[in-house]
């Protein structure tokens, strides 16, 4: 309030000063024209009072209109800020749900292969990671197609053999 109210007071004082200056010139002219009579003085006094009252009324109306505009703008900004906070809160909830789904997908059991210890860990760089990994385990006693582009290329897995495939992907970020 300090700077804007000080500026308003200065503007008001300048306005009153200008009105008084104009009023003085009018009064001087009226008194000189009327020959310095008491009636001329009374007319000038009434005219000056009316001019000052009009100046104050005009300034008051202007400040009231400005205050109303500021109040409307302030209300609009508060509404927009409230809506933005609501949207951020909703986005945060959605990100938290997506993070839990992502962690659930990654927390599948690591494969248990005798003689091999497998451990996995995924730490997202931000709130939600786009990394994905999965294991594909295939046990022996059958044929396994080795190439999707070359027909007839297969590999035989013996009974005690196990193949482990690892899928790693990055879908975001």
N, C-alpha and C positions, 0 to 999 in steps of 0.2 A: 504494500500500500504506500510505502514511503515515496518512491520515485514518481509514481503515477499521480498520487494526491498532491505532491509538490508541484508537478507540472500543471495540474488542474488549477491550483491556486494562482500560479503565475499567469496562466491564460486568463483567469477571471480578473486578476488585477490589471492586466493589460487592457482587457475589454472595458472595465470600469474607467480606467484612465482615459481611454479613447473617447468614451461617452462623455466624460466630464470635460475633456478638451473641446469636443464638438459643441457641447452644451454651453461652454463658456463663450465660444465664438458666436453662437446664436444669441446668447444673452447680451453680449456686448453690442451686437448689431441691433437687437430689439430695443435696448435701452438708448442707444445712440439715435435710432430712428424715431423713437417716441419722445425724445427730448428729456431723458433722465427723469421720468415721472414715477410715482409710486405704483401706478397701474402697470407700467412696463416692467417694473421689478417683480410684481406679483405674477405676471404672465410668464416671465422668464423662470421664476422659481417653480411654478406649476409645470412648465414644459420640461425643466431639468429633472424634476421628481418623476415625471412620467417616463422620460427617456431612461433614467436609471432603473426604474421598476421594470420596464420592458427588457432592458439588457439582462437583468437578473433572471427574469422569467424565461427568456430565450436560452440562457446558459443552463438553467435548471432543467428545462425540457430536453436540451441536448445531452446532458449528463444522464438523465433518466433513460433516454433512448439507448445510449451507449451501454449503460449498466444492464438493460434488458437484453441487448445483443450479446454482451459478455456472458450473462447467465445462460442464455440459450446455447452458446458455443460451449460453455463449460459442461452443461448437461449432455450435449452431444458427445463430447470427449469422454465423459465418464461412462456413458452407455457403450461407446466403442471399446473402451478399455475393459469394461466388464465382459463384453462379448469376446474380446481377445483372450482374457484370462480363462473363460469357459472353454474356448477352442483349444487352448494350450493344455488345459486339464484333460480334455477328451483325447487329445493326441498323445499325452503322456500315458493314459490308461491303455490306449491301443498299442503303443510301443511296449508297454510292460507285458501285455498279453502276448504279443509277437515274440518277445524275448523268452517268455516261459515256454511257448510252443517250440521255439528254436532249441532251447536247452533240453526240452523233453525229447526231441528228435536225436540230439547228440548224446543223450545219456543212455542209449541202448547198450546192452551188455557187450563188452569186448569179447571176441571169439576166444574159446579155450582150446588151445592146441597143445598137446603134450610136448614138453621140451622147449616151448616158446612162450615167453611172457609178452603180452601185448597190452600197452596202455595208450590211452588217447586223451587229448585235452584240447579244448578250443577256447581261446580268450578273445572276445571281440574288442576291436580297437575303440569302438564307440558304444553307445547304448545298446545297439542291436547289430549283431554280426550277420553277414550274408554267407558265411562259410558253412559248408556241409561236408560230412564224411559218412561213409557207411562201409560195412564189411560184407563181402559175399563169400560164403564158405561152401565148397563143393567136396563131397566125400567120394571116394573111389568106387570101383566096381561098375564101370560103364564107359561109354564113349562120350567125349566132350567135343563139340564143334569148336574148332580153333579159329577159323576165319569166316567172317560174314561175307567177305567179297570173293573168296576162293571156295568154290564148291568142292566137296569131297575131302577137305582137309580136316581131319579129326585127330584126336589124341586119346589114347586109352589110359584110363586111370585104374591102377590096381586096387585091390581091396583095402589095403592099409594106407593108401595115399589120400592126402587132403590138399585141395587147392584153396588158396585164400586170395580174394580180390579186394582191393581197397578203392573206393570211389571217393574222390575229393572234388568239391566244386565250390565256386564262389559266385553267388547269384546277386550280390549287391555290394556296393562300396568299392 
